[in-house]
Amino acid sequence: MRHPTRWFVLLALLVMVALVAAACPAPAPTAAPAPAEPAAATAAPSEPVAVQTPVKAAFVYVSAIGDKGWTYSHDEARLILEKELGIETAFMENVPEGPDAERVIRDFAEKGYNPIITTSFGFMDPTINVAKEYPDTWFIHVSGYKTADNVSTIFAGIEEARYLSGLAAGAATKSNIIGYVAAFPIPEVIRGINGFTQGVREVNPDAEVRVVWTNTWFDPPKEKEAADALLAQGADVIAQHQDTTEPQKAAADAGAVSVGYHTDMRETVGDTVLTSPMWFWGPKYLEIIKAIQAGTYQSESFYGHMKDGTFDLAPLSPKVSAETAQLIDQRRQEMIDGTFNIFCGPLLSNTGVEILPEGKCMTVGERLGMDFFIEGVQGEAPNPGAPLEGEPAPFEGSGTGAADLPSAAFVYIGPVNDFGWTYAHDQGRLALEAMGVKTAYAELVPEGPDSARIIRDFAEKGFDVIFATSFGYMDSVIEVAAEYPDTVFEHATGYQTADNVGIYDGRGYQGWYLAGIVAGSMTKSNKLGYIAPYPIPEVVRNMNAFALGARSVNPDAEVTPVWIFDWVNPPKEREAAEALYAAGADVIARESDSTEADKLAQDKGIYVIGYNSDATRDQAPDAFLTAPIWHWDVYYKQVIEEVAGGTWTNTPVWWGLNEGLLSLSPIADFVPADVKALVEAEQARILSGDFDIFEGPINDNTGAERVPAGVAMTDEEKLAFDWLVEGVTGSIPQ
């Protein structure tokens, strides 16, 4: 899970438009299953579902099968099914999490594939949605927590294999500095780092594990940069939780050794890879398929351990000593026998808090919620650690807290300094502090069960208003709100309300229209580039508005999108900007979150349209034209005042220029005065209600009339945008 999953905003807003002040009926959120322990956790059996014969299995992958990582390991299991059972299989790779996943899953179901195996956490809701439509088809979701009569979840505790690899790393280091290239600060990754560190410090108590976050699962250049940075700090062993072999290659090039992941990376890098924790999905998939063929399969929530065969350790390099190899074998067998738990007390966090006393071991559930680093790890985790059966450690808050104003807590999907979505929301929080409101925040909070824990913790600490700023927090907000009826919850981009839950979002397309006027006026090549995150209505709507604005002043202007299938991915954004520049674009607009396009525009002497905030202007002073920006403080102040005055309601909010939630940042000084005057005039027309951006005549980019003259699109039609206006090249990816 990555940037706020705003690809859900279509559904959110479609429902929101129809809402009134009363609470909207919403399905109850699905809670994560409580795993049994210490063996594999299995949900209470349901009645077997009738299946089709012969069985043919379909796999949905989030990345390419050639990644030598997560997807590769699942595809190896698919090939085992073909070989050992002779069944037909199919797969789709590089499927983005979100609406596209649902389309792919539904297509496999429609074609009669059974089971359908979806292998990324972000496929969870799409899997559940399609499963309801095809009750006679089995769906297997990897790493999720939602089940149904025909939906199972599977995952495993590979942190046990990471412990074993830590034994090899701890014995190998001479500098006592071990680097760890890590993707996202979520429990799955943190638990692996901690398990690895436990192994390191069993054999070498003086060693420390230094973590660098990349905030991406798959980005070879960034992974290498992170490894190089750790090597420069003196690390002589590099471990990782990423999808490629770049950290291992960087270590080899520097004369260091490494620990791989997912697959046996010795095969591609060599003996400098000491070993690799590896996934073996084949045995579990074989078990599931055989049960389906026999008509005996039942819905389950499976969490495997070393004895279950879903993971193991790759063969050791000759660089691992015989003594260390013997210890690894011993610990591995103890894990299989159930006599060794890698997380037993005494256990301290890296902030000195006692997590577990001597004689106590973590349960599976406590492992799954791990969000702190243990002693021996150097780096930042979401929480400093707390006794597992005690009260959680407090969040750091700020603000003086006026006695007559309610306090407010914020939950963020990204870092507050991203200059994007989270940054814009945090500026609103700082505005509340200036009013005297006591505030607190948690950043980099993953969507899913972890967000419920964070939100609940804020509620338990007595915060009066809790703002959750990512769509994926919706179920968590609804769940916790039911437990704390006297607390006000506000959810950005969602569609579920309750008596104490409100929802809010903004009409970003209005700012994009005005930005288009500036871009259309400044282009010399008549080629405008657009870095487009996902082919969803929100992005399509904004891009169409941008094109309409550009062509209102320059009918020859043409907008060319490059779809990057990510909200924030600096290397991808840079590549997209370079491709657009190479194609002749002299103005590049970006709906993504990083500043890479801004930097390229500055370097190449072209122009850029930013987004979310005005904070990037100084990074590209000669290139930055303007940006649609958010002013969340406008809404946040109103909520605080209403709660303080006892007038708050859960009425859904979809604000824009009129309400001041959105604006266009000051246009660059070098833009001609007549262009600025035109933008001001068009903005005044929007504000007065005399002008609707999507009023006809509007043709699509095939020449067909979509909106007749004198007719304005309804909000429902705007929210469901699935076509490109005249002047935008290409088509919407399917």
C-alpha positions in Angstrom: 0.0 0.0 0.0 1.4 3.3 -0.9 0.2 6.9 -1.5 -3.5 7.7 -0.4 -5.5 5.4 -2.5 -7.5 8.2 -4.1 -8.4 5.9 -7.0 -11.4 5.1 -4.8 -12.6 8.7 -4.9 -15.0 8.1 -7.8 -17.1 5.7 -5.7 -16.7 7.9 -2.7 -18.0 11.0 -4.4 -20.7 9.2 -6.4 -22.3 8.2 -3.2 -21.4 11.5 -1.5 -23.4 13.6 -3.9 -26.5 11.7 -3.0 -26.0 11.9 0.7 -27.9 14.2 3.0 -27.1 15.3 6.5 -28.4 12.1 8.0 -26.0 9.2 8.2 -25.7 7.1 5.1 -26.3 3.3 5.7 -23.0 1.6 5.2 -21.9 -2.0 5.4 -20.2 -3.0 8.6 -16.4 -3.0 8.2 -14.7 -6.4 8.1 -12.3 -6.9 11.0 -9.0 -8.7 10.7 -9.3 -12.3 11.8 -7.6 -13.2 15.0 -5.0 -15.8 14.1 -4.7 -18.9 16.2 -1.2 -19.8 17.4 1.4 -20.9 17.4 0.6 -22.9 14.3 -1.2 -21.9 11.1 -4.3 -19.8 11.8 -7.5 -21.1 10.3 -10.9 -19.4 10.4 -13.9 -21.3 11.4 -14.9 -23.6 8.5 -17.8 -22.6 6.3 -19.8 -25.0 4.1 -17.8 -26.1 1.0 -18.6 -24.2 -2.1 -19.6 -26.1 -5.2 -16.9 -25.8 -7.8 -16.5 -26.1 -11.6 -14.5 -28.9 -13.1 -11.9 -29.1 -14.4 -10.2 -26.6 -12.1 -8.2 -23.9 -13.9 -6.4 -21.3 -11.9 -5.8 -17.6 -12.6 -3.2 -15.4 -10.9 -3.3 -11.6 -10.6 0.1 -10.0 -10.1 1.0 -6.5 -9.0 4.3 -6.5 -10.8 6.2 -8.3 -13.6 7.1 -12.0 -13.2 10.7 -11.2 -14.1 11.2 -9.1 -11.0 13.1 -11.9 -9.3 11.0 -11.0 -6.2 7.5 -11.2 -4.9 5.7 -11.8 -8.1 8.4 -14.2 -9.4 8.0 -16.4 -6.3 4.2 -16.7 -6.9 4.7 -17.4 -10.6 7.1 -20.2 -9.7 4.2 -21.8 -7.7 1.9 -21.3 -10.7 4.3 -23.3 -12.8 4.4 -26.0 -10.2 0.6 -26.3 -10.4 0.8 -26.8 -14.2 3.6 -29.4 -13.9 2.3 -31.5 -11.0 -1.4 -31.3 -11.5 -1.6 -30.7 -15.3 -4.2 -27.9 -14.8 -4.7 -24.9 -17.0 -3.4 -21.6 -15.5 -3.4 -18.0 -16.6 -2.0 -14.8 -15.2 -2.0 -11.1 -15.6 1.0 -9.1 -14.5 1.6 -5.4 -13.7 -2.0 -5.0 -12.5 -2.4 -1.8 -10.5 -4.1 -2.0 -7.1 -7.6 -0.4 -7.4 -10.3 -0.3 -10.0 -8.2 -2.0 -12.7 -7.7 -5.0 -10.4 -11.4 -5.5 -10.0 -11.8 -5.5 -13.8 -9.1 -8.1 -14.3 -10.4 -10.3 -11.5 -13.9 -10.1 -12.9 -12.7 -11.0 -16.4 -11.0 -14.1 -15.1 -14.2 -15.1 -13.2 -16.3 -14.5 -16.2 -14.1 -16.8 -18.2 -14.6 -19.6 -15.7 -11.3 -19.6 -13.9 -11.5 -21.2 -10.5 -9.7 -20.5 -8.2 -8.6 -16.9 -8.8 -5.5 -16.1 -6.7 -4.8 -12.4 -6.1 -1.3 -11.7 -4.8 -1.2 -8.2 -3.4 -2.7 -6.6 -0.3 -4.3 -3.8 -2.4 -6.3 -6.4 -4.3 -8.3 -7.2 -1.2 -11.4 -5.1 -1.7 -11.6 -5.8 -5.5 -11.4 -9.5 -4.6 -14.2 -9.3 -2.1 -16.4 -7.3 -4.5 -16.0 -9.7 -7.4 -16.4 -12.8 -5.1 -19.9 -11.6 -4.2 -20.9 -11.7 -7.9 -19.5 -15.2 -8.4 -20.4 -17.3 -5.3 -19.5 -20.6 -7.0 -15.9 -19.5 -7.7 -13.1 -19.7 -5.1 -10.9 -16.6 -4.5 -7.6 -16.8 -2.7 -6.1 -13.5 -1.5 -2.5 -13.2 -0.3 -1.7 -11.0 2.7 -5.2 -9.7 3.3 -7.6 -10.1 6.2 -11.1 -10.1 4.7 -12.7 -13.5 4.0 -16.1 -14.7 2.8 -17.7 -18.1 2.1 -15.8 -18.3 -1.1 -12.8 -16.2 -0.2 -9.7 -17.3 1.8 -6.6 -15.4 2.9 -3.1 -16.8 3.1 0.2 -15.4 4.4 3.1 -16.6 6.5 5.7 -15.6 9.2 8.8 -15.3 7.0 10.3 -13.3 9.8 11.4 -16.7 11.1 13.6 -17.2 8.0 14.8 -13.6 8.4 16.0 -14.5 11.9 18.1 -17.4 10.5 19.5 -15.0 7.8 20.4 -12.6 10.7 22.5 -15.3 12.2 24.6 -15.4 9.0 24.8 -11.6 8.8 25.8 -11.1 12.4 28.6 -13.6 12.2 29.8 -12.1 8.9 30.1 -8.4 9.9 33.5 -7.0 10.8 32.4 -3.3 11.2 29.3 -4.3 13.3 27.2 -2.1 11.0 24.6 -3.9 8.9 22.5 -2.0 6.4 18.9 -2.8 5.7 17.2 -1.4 2.6 13.4 -1.4 3.5 10.4 -0.6 1.5 7.6 0.8 3.7 7.3 1.3 7.5 4.5 -1.2 7.9 4.2 -4.2 10.3 5.2 -6.8 7.7 8.5 -5.0 7.0 9.2 -3.9 10.6 8.6 -7.4 11.8 11.1 -8.7 9.3 13.7 -6.2 10.3 13.2 -7.0 14.0 13.4 -10.8 13.3 16.6 -10.3 11.4 18.0 -8.1 14.1 17.2 -10.7 16.8 19.3 -13.2 14.8 22.1 -10.8 14.2 22.4 -10.0 17.9 22.2 -13.6 19.1 25.7 -14.1 17.5 26.9 -10.6 17.7 25.4 -8.4 20.5 27.6 -5.4 19.4 26.2 -5.3 15.9 23.6 -2.7 14.9 21.1 -2.8 11.9 20.7 0.6 10.2 17.5 1.0 8.1 17.0 3.2 5.1 13.4 3.5 3.8 12.8 3.7 0.1 9.0 4.0 0.2 8.7 1.8 -2.8 8.4 -2.0 -3.4 10.1 -1.9 -6.8 12.5 0.8 -7.8 16.0 -0.5 -8.8 17.8 2.8 -8.9 16.4 3.9 -5.5 17.2 0.5 -4.0 20.8 0.8 -5.2 21.1 4.4 -3.9 19.9 3.3 -0.5 22.4 0.4 -0.4 25.2 2.7 -1.5 24.3 5.2 1.3 24.5 2.4 3.9 27.8 1.1 2.5 29.2 4.7 2.7 28.3 4.7 6.5 30.5 1.6 7.0 28.0 -1.2 6.5 29.8 -4.4 5.3 26.6 -6.5 5.1 23.4 -5.4 3.3 20.0 -6.9 3.8 16.7 -5.8 2.2 13.0 -6.0 1.9 12.7 -5.0 -1.7 11.9 -6.8 -5.0 15.1 -6.6 -7.0 18.7 -7.6 -6.6 20.1 -4.1 -6.8 21.1 -3.9 -3.1 22.9 -7.2 -3.4 24.7 -6.0 -6.5 25.7 -2.8 -4.8 27.2 -4.8 -1.9 29.1 -7.1 -4.2 30.5 -4.1 -6.1 31.7 -2.6 -2.8 33.4 -5.8 -1.7 30.7 -6.4 1.0 28.3 -9.3 1.5 24.6 -9.4 1.6 21.3 -11.2 2.4 18.7 -11.5 -0.3 15.0 -11.9 -0.3 12.1 -13.7 -2.1 14.3 -16.0 -4.1 17.8 -17.4 -4.0 19.7 -14.3 -5.1 23.0 -16.2 -5.2 21.9 -17.5 -8.5 22.1 -14.0 -10.1 24.6 -12.2 -7.8 27.0 -14.9 -6.6 28.4 -16.1 -3.3 28.6 -12.6 -1.8 24.9 -13.3 -1.1 25.1 -15.3 2.2 21.6 -16.6 1.9 18.0 -15.4 1.2 14.7 -15.9 3.0 12.6 -17.4 0.3 8.9 -17.9 -0.4 7.6 -21.4 -1.4 3.9 -20.8 -2.3 3.8 -24.1 -4.3 2.9 -26.4 -1.4 0.0 -24.3 -0.1 -1.3 -23.7 -3.6 -1.2 -27.5 -4.3 -3.1 -28.2 -1.1 -5.8 -25.7 -2.0 -6.2 -26.8 -5.6 -6.4 -30.5 -4.6 -9.1 -29.7 -2.0 -11.0 -27.7 -4.6 -10.8 -30.6 -7.1 -12.1 -32.9 -4.4 -14.9 -30.5 -3.4 -13.7 -30.4 0.2 -12.1 -26.9 0.3 -13.4 -24.5 3.0 -12.7 -20.8 3.5 -9.7 -20.2 5.7 -7.4 -17.6 7.1 -4.0 -19.3 6.9 -0.8 -17.9 8.6 2.0 -20.3 8.0 5.1 -21.1 10.0 8.5 -22.7 9.2 6.9 -26.2 9.5 4.2 -25.4 7.0 6.7 -25.1 4.1 5.5 -21.7 2.8 9.0 -20.2 3.3 12.5 -21.3 4.1 16.1 -20.2 3.9 18.0 -20.5 0.6 21.2 -22.6 0.6 24.1 -21.0 2.4 27.1 -19.4 0.6 30.5 -20.9 1.2 31.3 -17.7 2.9 29.1 -18.8 5.9 31.2 -20.6 8.4 30.5 -24.2 9.4 29.9 -23.1 13.0 27.3 -20.6 11.9 25.7 -23.1 9.5 25.3 -25.5 12.3 23.6 -22.9 14.5 21.3 -22.0 11.6 20.3 -25.6 11.2 19.7 -26.0 14.9 17.4 -22.9 15.2 15.6 -23.9 12.0 14.7 -27.3 13.4 13.6 -25.8 16.7 11.2 -23.6 14.8 9.8 -26.6 13.0 9.5 -28.4 16.3 7.7 -25.4 17.9 10.3 -25.1 20.6 11.8 -21.7 19.6 10.0 -18.4 19.3 12.1 -15.6 17.8 10.3 -12.9 19.8 10.7 -13.7 23.5 11.6 -11.5 26.5 13.5 -9.8 27.8 12.9 -7.6 24.8 13.4 -3.8 24.6 12.5 -1.3 21.9 15.2 0.7 20.3 14.0 3.6 22.5 14.7 1.7 25.7 11.1 0.6 26.5 10.6 -2.9 27.8 8.3 -4.6 25.3 8.3 -8.1 26.8 9.5 -9.2 30.2 11.6 -12.4 30.6 9.6 -15.5 30.1 7.0 -14.0 27.9 6.8 -14.5 24.1 4.8 -12.6 21.5 1.6 -14.0 20.1 0.9 -14.1 16.4 -1.5 -11.3 16.8 1.2 -9.1 18.5 3.6 -9.9 15.7 1.1 -8.9 13.1 0.6 -5.5 14.7 4.4 -4.7 15.2 5.1 -1.1 14.5 8.2 -0.4 16.6 11.9 -1.3 16.3 13.7 -3.5 18.8 17.0 -2.8 20.5 19.8 -3.0 17.9 17.9 -1.3 15.1 18.9 2.2 14.2 16.1 4.0 12.3 12.6 5.4 12.7 9.5 3.3 13.1 5.9 4.6 13.4 5.9 4.1 17.2 8.6 4.1 19.9 7.3 0.9 21.4 5.2 0.1 24.4 4.6 -2.9 26.8 2.3 -5.2 24.8 -0.1 -5.6 27.7 0.1 -2.0 28.9 -1.1 1.3 27.7 0.5 2.4 24.3 3.1 5.1 24.4 1.7 8.5 23.7 2.0 10.2 20.3 4.0 13.4 20.3 1.6 16.3 20.0 2.0 20.1 19.9 0.0 23.2 20.2 -0.9 24.9 23.5 -4.5 23.8 23.5 -7.0 26.6 24.3 -9.4 25.5 27.0 -12.5 26.3 24.9 -11.3 24.6 21.7 -11.5 20.9 20.9 -8.3 19.0 20.3 -7.5 17.4 16.9 -5.5 14.4 15.7 -4.5 13.7 12.2 -3.7 10.4 10.5 -1.5 10.6 7.4 -0.6 8.0 4.7 2.6 9.8 3.7 5.3 11.9 5.4 4.5 15.5 6.3 7.4 16.8 4.2 6.3 15.2 0.9 5.3 18.6 -0.6 2.2 16.7 -1.8 -1.1 15.3 -0.4 0.1 14.8 3.2 2.0 18.1 3.2 -1.1 20.0 2.2 -3.2 18.4 4.9 -0.5 19.1 7.5 -0.5 22.8 6.6 -4.1 22.7 7.7 -3.1 21.1 11.0 -0.5 23.8 11.6 -3.3 26.4 11.0 -5.3 24.9 13.8 -2.2 25.1 16.1 -2.1 28.8 15.3 -5.7 29.1 16.6 -4.6 27.5 19.9 -5.8 24.0 19.1 -3.9 21.1 20.6 -3.0 18.8 17.7 -1.2 15.5 17.2 -0.4 13.5 14.1 0.8 10.1 13.0 2.5 9.9 9.5 3.2 7.0 7.2 0.2 5.0 8.6 -0.6 2.1 6.4 -4.2 1.6 5.3 -5.9 -1.4 6.9 -5.8 -2.8 10.4 -2.9 -0.7 11.5 -4.8 2.5 10.8 -7.6 1.3 13.1 -5.1 0.9 15.9 -3.7 4.4 15.4 -7.2 5.9 15.2 -8.3 4.1 18.3 -5.3 5.2 20.2 -6.0 8.8 19.4 -9.7 8.3 20.5 -8.6 6.6 23.7 -6.3 9.5 24.5 -9.3 11.8 24.4 -8.8 13.8 21.1 -12.1 15.4 20.3 -11.8 15.4 16.5 -9.9 12.9 14.5 -9.1 13.6 10.8 -8.2 10.5 8.7 -6.8 11.7 5.4 -6.7 8.7 3.1 -9.6 6.7 1.5 -8.2 3.4 2.7 -8.9 4.5 6.3 -12.6 4.4 5.8 -13.5 1.1 7.3 -11.1 1.8 10.2 -12.8 5.1 10.9 -16.3 3.5 10.9 -15.1 0.7 13.1 -13.5 3.0 15.7 -16.2 5.6 15.6 -18.8 3.0 16.7 -16.7 2.5 19.8 -16.3 6.2 20.6 -19.7 7.8 19.9 -18.7 11.1 21.7 -15.7 11.6 19.4 -16.1 13.4 16.0 -14.4 11.6 13.1 -13.8 13.3 9.7 -12.7 11.2 6.7 -11.1 12.6 3.5 -12.4 11.2 0.2 -14.6 8.5 1.7 -18.3 7.8 1.3 -19.4 6.1 4.6 -20.8 8.3 7.3 -22.3 7.7 10.8 -23.8 9.9 13.4 -20.3 11.0 14.5 -18.5 10.5 11.1 -18.4 13.2 8.4 -16.7 13.0 4.9 -15.0 15.7 2.9 -13.2 16.3 -0.5 -12.6 19.0 -3.1 -13.3 19.9 -6.7 -9.7 19.9 -7.9 -10.7 20.1 -11.6 -11.6 23.8 -11.2 -8.0 24.7 -10.4 -6.8 22.5 -13.3 -8.9 24.4 -15.8 -7.3 27.7 -14.7 -3.8 26.1 -14.9 -4.6 25.0 -18.4 -5.2 28.6 -19.5 -1.7 29.5 -18.3 -0.2 26.4 -20.0 -2.0 27.0 -23.2 -0.8 30.6 -23.3 2.8 29.8 -22.6 3.4 26.9 -24.9 5.4 27.5 -28.1 5.3 24.0 -29.4 1.6 23.5 -28.7 2.5 20.3 -27.0 1.6 20.0 -23.3 2.6 17.0 -21.3 0.6 15.5 -18.4 2.0 13.1 -15.9 -1.1 11.1 -15.0 -1.0 8.7 -12.0 -3.9 6.3 -12.6 -6.6 6.0 -15.4 -9.5 6.8 -13.0 -12.2 9.4 -13.1 -10.5 11.8 -10.7 -7.4 12.0 -12.9 -9.4 11.9 -16.2 -11.6 14.8 -15.0 -8.7 16.9 -14.0 -6.8 16.3 -17.2 -9.9 17.1 -19.3 -10.4 20.3 -17.4 -6.7 21.2 -18.0 -7.1 20.5 -21.7 -10.3 22.6 -21.9 -8.6 25.5 -20.3 -5.6 25.3 -22.6 -7.7 25.1 -25.7 -9.9 27.9 -24.6 -6.9 30.2 -25.4 -5.0 28.1 -27.8 -7.2 25.8 -30.0 -4.0 24.2 -31.4 -2.7 23.0 -28.0 -2.5 19.3 -27.5 -2.3 17.4 -24.2 -0.3 14.2 -24.1 -0.6 12.1 -21.0 2.0 9.6 -19.7 0.4 7.1 -17.3 2.7 6.1 -14.5 0.3 4.0 -12.3 1.6 5.6 -9.1 0.9 8.6 -7.0 4.4 9.2 -5.9 7.4 7.5 -7.5 10.2 10.0 -8.3 12.1 7.8 -10.8 8.9 7.1 -12.7 7.9 10.7 -12.7 11.4 11.8 -13.9 11.2 9.2 -16.7 7.7 10.4 -17.7 8.9 14.0 -17.7 11.9 13.1 -19.8 9.7 11.2 -22.3 7.4 14.2 -22.6 10.3 16.6 -23.1 11.7 14.3 -25.8 8.4 14.3 -27.5 8.5 18.1 -27.8 6.4 19.2 -24.8 7.5 22.6 -23.5 5.0 22.6 -20.6 4.6 19.6 -18.3 1.7 19.3 -15.8 1.9 16.8 -13.1 -0.8 15.3 -11.0 1.8 13.2 -9.1 3.3 14.2 -5.8 7.1 14.6 -6.2 9.0 17.5 -7.7 10.9 15.5 -10.3 9.0 17.1 -13.2 9.7 20.6 -11.7 13.5 19.9 -11.6 13.6 18.6 -15.1 11.7 21.6 -16.4 14.2 23.9 -14.7 17.1 21.9 -16.1 15.7 21.8 -19.7 14.4 25.4 -19.9 10.7 24.5 -20.2 7.7 25.1 -17.9 5.9 23.0 -15.3 2.5 23.1 -13.6 2.7 21.8 -10.0 0.0 20.3 -7.7 -1.1 20.0 -4.1 0.9 22.9 -2.7 3.0 25.9 -3.7 6.0 24.6 -1.7 8.0 23.6 -4.8 8.1 27.0 -6.5 11.6 27.7 -5.2 13.0 24.5 -6.7 12.2 25.6 -10.2 12.1 29.4 -10.2 12.4 29.7 -14.0 10.0 26.9 -14.8 7.2 26.9 -12.3 4.1 28.6 -13.8 1.4 27.9 -11.2 -0.3 25.0 -9.4 -3.8 24.0 -8.2 -3.3 23.9 -4.5 -5.4 22.8 -1.5 -6.3 24.9 1.6 -7.5 22.3 4.0 -7.3 24.8 6.8 -10.5 26.4 5.6 -12.4 23.2 6.3 -10.5 22.2 9.4 -11.1 25.5 11.1 -14.8 25.3 10.4 -15.0 21.8 11.9 -13.2 22.9 15.0 -15.5 25.9 15.4 -18.6 23.8 14.9 -17.5 21.1 17.3 -16.7 23.8 19.9 -20.1 25.5 19.4 -22.1 22.2 19.3 -23.3 22.8 15.7 -21.2 20.1 13.9 -23.1 17.7 11.6 -22.0 14.9 9.4 -23.2 16.6 6.2 -20.9 15.5 3.3 -18.7 18.2 1.9 -17.5 18.6 -1.7 -16.0 22.1 -1.8 -14.0 24.0 -4.4 -13.0 27.5 -5.4 -16.2 29.1 -4.0 -15.5 27.9 -0.5 -11.8 28.6 -0.6 -10.7 25.0 -0.2 -8.9 25.2 -3.6 -7.1 27.9 -5.4 -4.5 28.5 -8.1 -1.1 29.5 -6.6 0.2 32.9 -7.7 1.1 32.8 -11.4 4.8 33.3 -12.1 6.0 36.9 -12.6 7.2 36.2 -16.1 3.8 35.2 -17.4 2.2 38.1 -19.4 -0.2 40.3 -17.6 -3.0 39.7 -20.1 -2.8 35.9 -19.3 -3.1 36.6 -15.6 -6.1 38.9 -16.2 -7.8 36.2 -18.2 -7.3 33.7 -15.4 -8.8 36.1 -12.9 -11.8 36.7 -15.1 -12.4 33.0 -15.6 -12.1 32.3 -12.0 -14.6 35.1 -11.3 -17.0 33.4 -13.7 -16.7 30.1 -11.9 -17.1 31.8 -8.5 -20.2 33.6 -9.6 -21.8 30.4 -10.9 -22.2 31.8 -14.4 -19.7 29.3 -15.9 -19.4 25.6 -15.6 -16.2 24.2 -16.9 -17.9 21.1 -18.4 -20.7 22.9 -20.3 -21.1 22.0 -23.9 -20.5 21.9 -26.7 -17.8 19.4 -25.8 -16.5 16.6 -28.1 -14.4 13.7 -27.1 -11.1 13.1 -28.8 -12.7 10.9 -31.5 -14.8 13.9 -32.6 -18.1 12.6 -31.2 -20.2 15.1 -29.4 -20.5 14.2 -25.7 -22.0 17.4 -24.2 -24.4 19.4 -26.3 -24.3 23.2 -26.5 -25.9 24.9 -23.5 -25.9 21.8 -21.4 -23.7 21.3 -18.3 -22.6 17.9 -17.1 -24.1 16.8 -13.8 -22.0 16.1 -10.8 -22.7 12.4 -11.3 -21.4 12.6 -14.8 -18.3 14.5 -13.8 -17.6 11.9 -11.1 -17.9 9.1 -13.6 -15.6 10.6 -16.3 -14.3 7.8 -18.5 -13.6 9.6 -21.8 -11.1 12.1 -23.0 -12.0 15.5 -24.4 -10.9 16.8 -27.8 -7.3 17.9 -27.6 -6.1 15.0 -25.4 -4.2 12.4 -27.3 -4.4 8.6 -26.9 -6.9 6.7 -24.9 -7.6 5.7 -21.3 -5.6 2.5 -20.5 -7.9 -0.4 -19.8 
